[in-house]
Amino acid sequence: MNGPLVNLRRLSAKFFSSGFSLLCAASFLLVCAFLPSAAAQTCGSQGVAVQVLGSGGPELQDKRASSSYLVWEDGQAKALIDAGGGSALRFGESGAQMSQLDVIFFSHFHVDHSGDFSALIKSSWFEDRKTPLPIYGPLGNDFMPSTTEFVSDLFGDKHGAYRYLSELLIPGEEGSYLMQPHDVAASSTPVNIFHNGDLAASAVSVIHGGVPALAWRIEARGKVLVFSGDTNGEGAGLVQLATNADLFIAHNAVPEGVTGVERRLHMPPSVIGQIAADAHVKKLVLSHRMLRTLGKESQTESEIRKRYVGPLQFANDLDCFPVK
């Protein structure tokens, strides 16, 4: 009579033990699933670094977040450049905090450069931010909003799409902080735009079809970081802006030999290489990688190497580029 009972007890103990182990394992995996990877949180822990939050374009099939970049100083997220779709998730995975940012810069307001801005602002509502958040971007035209219009269209108290968050834009509504949007009247030569402590920024207008667009130069602790944004590369302004840059992030949205509207919007590898060479940049990183350039890295590099011989890397989401 004792044999079956003992076996039953052993079976129950074994089942409980294995079930408990499975439960623990499942719980551990569930917790891990909601934690950013350790690698993603180590960018910029010392010195100055740029983290690529979004390395893709507007296509979803490239399986990348759209354009967005984060400047780090000693583990603090200091400046955000663009906020394309998917970048809010990458922002969280990076370990950054909206309460840390000194400033946000926009190159232009195509969706793949601005689509996650609202998500980031909503996230900031849950943080203990107390200081104003300056936001700089281009002027508008007949079919694109200016920076002040863009922010107001989203968060204005009368007609904003997300006017329930107008307390973060409208003075007197007692929000924990206020956004401060600014329209940048840039020209074909660099103009100083922002300065706060050891962080400074200048911009130049660039040609991106008929869309008002800016390229940005950010200086932090003597390091120079330049972001081309979307441009066809025409004019001398971008070379002036990127002169002697420690890091130049250029957009590799079209392959060599492209014609038509794509060429009027973006610069092919040969133009990227020429600008990098003329500006004597110390390192070149290619981002905004679309389906028409993915898989063509060898051809892209070959064209660039005809003109630029310095360090070159292709960006992926959450890649970190320390600047030494």
Disulfide bonds with the S-S distance in Angstrom:
Cys43-Cys320 2.14
